[in-house]
Amino acid sequence: MKLSEEKAKEFVQTIDEFNANRFDDSIATKLFVKEEVGYLKEEINLVKNEVRRVEVSLTKAIFWSGLVQFIAIVGSVLAIFNFAMHK
C-alpha cells in the first residue's frame, strides 16, 4: 500500500486518536463499574441488615406464639382434669 506522506500522517493520526478515545472510554467504563460495585456493596449491606432485623423480629414472634400455644394447651389440660374431678 503506497500512500503519500501527508495521507500516511493523516492515517497514523486517525489511528492514534481512535486508540486514545478507546483508552479514555476504557478508563471511564472502569470508573463507572467501580462506582456501581461500591453502590451495590452498600445495598447488599443494607439488605443484610434488614434481613437480620426481620430474622430477630420473626424469632421473637415465633417464641411468643409458641409460648401462648403452650399456655393454652396447659390450660386446656387443667380444665379437662378439673371437669373430670368434679363429675
Secondary structure as UniProt FT lines:
FT   HELIX           5..85
//
